[in-house]
Amino acid sequence: EKIASLGRYQDWLRAAREGDAQAAAELRRLDRWAADRLEQWFPARKLDLSVAPPLAAAWNSESAAQEQLPKIVESPFGTPPMIRASAIRASEMVPNREMREAVLEALSDADPIVLAAALDRARSLLEQDIVEIDSPGGVDRLESDAARVIERLSHPIRSVRIAAASTLAGLGPWRSRLLKGEQREQFEAALEEQFAALR
């Protein structure tokens, strides 16, 4: 059954967007559960709900999200890292140039939650770079974007190194062209860390 094969949250979002009623119902149930728990755990906290409409718009693939999501990602002061990371992950539903730039900038973010989300989202950006490799500046764009991910292979936090390696692992033959010398060793070491974490 298709619903049983869905793994990551974005897979559920995509299925709901494509009309899967069971996936949509399960997402609504999870949203209600999360809202109830938030109220239970932080009853006195006044939540800033201004980010909710753009996130909801992105999850529904509505163009209204395109202008607001980059602003959420680019506001490190006052916006919780989890909200910024959610905006990055939701941006897959409404890709545009501004969001692409926001994600690439987030690859230099100081917060590991935001950084991990940006690394995960960068995978599809790099895949798009490869699709457009023959366009003017295509090779330079791929090399520039990949360099931002490659830098994170030496990050002090293991989860960030693993996320960077995971993103680069999906580049197929291009990976060997993009990784140089010590970077290859860092890539292999991060992959080994990931395998070790799964054992």
Contacts in CASP RR format, 6 or more apart in sequence:
PFRMAT RR
TARGET T0000
AUTHOR 0000-0000-0000
METHOD contacts of the structure
MODEL  1
EKIASLGRYQDWLRAAREGDAQAAAELRRLDRWAADRLEQWFPARKLDLS
VAPPLAAAWNSESAAQEQLPKIVESPFGTPPMIRASAIRASEMVPNREMR
EAVLEALSDADPIVLAAALDRARSLLEQDIVEIDSPGGVDRLESDAARVI
ERLSHPIRSVRIAAASTLAGLGPWRSRLLKGEQREQFEAALEEQFAALR
2 15 0 8 1.000
2 20 0 8 1.000
3 15 0 8 1.000
3 20 0 8 1.000
3 22 0 8 1.000
3 23 0 8 1.000
3 26 0 8 1.000
6 12 0 8 1.000
6 15 0 8 1.000
6 23 0 8 1.000
9 89 0 8 1.000
10 89 0 8 1.000
10 92 0 8 1.000
12 23 0 8 1.000
12 26 0 8 1.000
12 27 0 8 1.000
13 27 0 8 1.000
13 59 0 8 1.000
13 90 0 8 1.000
13 93 0 8 1.000
14 93 0 8 1.000
15 23 0 8 1.000
16 23 0 8 1.000
16 24 0 8 1.000
16 27 0 8 1.000
16 59 0 8 1.000
17 59 0 8 1.000
17 60 0 8 1.000
17 61 0 8 1.000
17 93 0 8 1.000
27 59 0 8 1.000
38 47 0 8 1.000
51 72 0 8 1.000
51 79 0 8 1.000
51 83 0 8 1.000
51 87 0 8 1.000
53 64 0 8 1.000
53 68 0 8 1.000
54 64 0 8 1.000
54 65 0 8 1.000
54 68 0 8 1.000
54 69 0 8 1.000
54 72 0 8 1.000
54 87 0 8 1.000
55 65 0 8 1.000
55 69 0 8 1.000
55 72 0 8 1.000
55 86 0 8 1.000
55 87 0 8 1.000
55 90 0 8 1.000
57 63 0 8 1.000
57 64 0 8 1.000
57 65 0 8 1.000
57 68 0 8 1.000
57 94 0 8 1.000
58 65 0 8 1.000
58 69 0 8 1.000
58 87 0 8 1.000
58 90 0 8 1.000
58 91 0 8 1.000
58 93 0 8 1.000
58 94 0 8 1.000
59 90 0 8 1.000
59 93 0 8 1.000
60 93 0 8 1.000
61 93 0 8 1.000
61 94 0 8 1.000
62 94 0 8 1.000
63 94 0 8 1.000
65 90 0 8 1.000
65 91 0 8 1.000
65 93 0 8 1.000
65 94 0 8 1.000
66 94 0 8 1.000
66 96 0 8 1.000
66 98 0 8 1.000
66 99 0 8 1.000
67 98 0 8 1.000
69 87 0 8 1.000
69 90 0 8 1.000
69 91 0 8 1.000
69 94 0 8 1.000
69 99 0 8 1.000
69 102 0 8 1.000
70 98 0 8 1.000
70 99 0 8 1.000
70 101 0 8 1.000
70 102 0 8 1.000
72 79 0 8 1.000
72 83 0 8 1.000
72 84 0 8 1.000
72 87 0 8 1.000
73 84 0 8 1.000
73 87 0 8 1.000
73 88 0 8 1.000
73 91 0 8 1.000
73 99 0 8 1.000
73 102 0 8 1.000
73 103 0 8 1.000
73 105 0 8 1.000
73 106 0 8 1.000
73 114 0 8 1.000
74 102 0 8 1.000
74 105 0 8 1.000
75 84 0 8 1.000
76 84 0 8 1.000
76 109 0 8 1.000
76 110 0 8 1.000
76 111 0 8 1.000
76 114 0 8 1.000
81 111 0 8 1.000
81 113 0 8 1.000
81 114 0 8 1.000
82 113 0 8 1.000
84 106 0 8 1.000
84 109 0 8 1.000
84 111 0 8 1.000
84 113 0 8 1.000
84 114 0 8 1.000
84 117 0 8 1.000
85 113 0 8 1.000
85 114 0 8 1.000
85 116 0 8 1.000
85 117 0 8 1.000
86 117 0 8 1.000
88 102 0 8 1.000
88 103 0 8 1.000
88 106 0 8 1.000
88 114 0 8 1.000
88 117 0 8 1.000
88 118 0 8 1.000
88 120 0 8 1.000
88 121 0 8 1.000
89 117 0 8 1.000
89 120 0 8 1.000
89 121 0 8 1.000
91 99 0 8 1.000
91 102 0 8 1.000
91 103 0 8 1.000
91 121 0 8 1.000
92 121 0 8 1.000
92 124 0 8 1.000
100 125 0 8 1.000
103 118 0 8 1.000
103 121 0 8 1.000
103 122 0 8 1.000
103 125 0 8 1.000
104 118 0 8 1.000
104 122 0 8 1.000
104 125 0 8 1.000
104 145 0 8 1.000
104 148 0 8 1.000
106 114 0 8 1.000
106 115 0 8 1.000
106 117 0 8 1.000
106 118 0 8 1.000
107 115 0 8 1.000
107 118 0 8 1.000
107 119 0 8 1.000
107 122 0 8 1.000
107 148 0 8 1.000
107 149 0 8 1.000
107 151 0 8 1.000
107 152 0 8 1.000
108 148 0 8 1.000
109 115 0 8 1.000
109 118 0 8 1.000
112 157 0 8 1.000
112 159 0 8 1.000
112 160 0 8 1.000
115 152 0 8 1.000
115 155 0 8 1.000
115 160 0 8 1.000
115 163 0 8 1.000
116 159 0 8 1.000
116 160 0 8 1.000
116 163 0 8 1.000
119 149 0 8 1.000
119 152 0 8 1.000
119 160 0 8 1.000
119 163 0 8 1.000
119 164 0 8 1.000
119 166 0 8 1.000
119 167 0 8 1.000
120 163 0 8 1.000
120 166 0 8 1.000
120 167 0 8 1.000
122 145 0 8 1.000
122 148 0 8 1.000
122 149 0 8 1.000
122 167 0 8 1.000
123 166 0 8 1.000
123 167 0 8 1.000
123 170 0 8 1.000
125 145 0 8 1.000
126 142 0 8 1.000
126 145 0 8 1.000
126 146 0 8 1.000
126 149 0 8 1.000
126 167 0 8 1.000
126 171 0 8 1.000
127 170 0 8 1.000
127 171 0 8 1.000
129 138 0 8 1.000
129 141 0 8 1.000
129 142 0 8 1.000
129 145 0 8 1.000
129 146 0 8 1.000
130 142 0 8 1.000
130 171 0 8 1.000
130 174 0 8 1.000
132 138 0 8 1.000
132 141 0 8 1.000
133 139 0 8 1.000
133 142 0 8 1.000
142 174 0 8 1.000
142 178 0 8 1.000
143 178 0 8 1.000
146 168 0 8 1.000
146 171 0 8 1.000
146 174 0 8 1.000
146 178 0 8 1.000
147 178 0 8 1.000
149 164 0 8 1.000
149 167 0 8 1.000
149 168 0 8 1.000
150 164 0 8 1.000
150 168 0 8 1.000
150 178 0 8 1.000
150 179 0 8 1.000
150 183 0 8 1.000
152 160 0 8 1.000
152 161 0 8 1.000
152 163 0 8 1.000
152 164 0 8 1.000
153 161 0 8 1.000
153 164 0 8 1.000
153 165 0 8 1.000
153 168 0 8 1.000
153 183 0 8 1.000
153 186 0 8 1.000
153 187 0 8 1.000
153 189 0 8 1.000
153 190 0 8 1.000
154 161 0 8 1.000
154 186 0 8 1.000
155 161 0 8 1.000
155 164 0 8 1.000
158 193 0 8 1.000
158 197 0 8 1.000
161 186 0 8 1.000
161 189 0 8 1.000
161 190 0 8 1.000
161 193 0 8 1.000
162 190 0 8 1.000
162 193 0 8 1.000
162 194 0 8 1.000
162 197 0 8 1.000
164 190 0 8 1.000
165 187 0 8 1.000
165 190 0 8 1.000
165 191 0 8 1.000
165 193 0 8 1.000
165 194 0 8 1.000
166 194 0 8 1.000
168 175 0 8 1.000
168 178 0 8 1.000
168 179 0 8 1.000
168 187 0 8 1.000
169 175 0 8 1.000
169 191 0 8 1.000
171 178 0 8 1.000
175 187 0 8 1.000
176 184 0 8 1.000
179 187 0 8 1.000
END
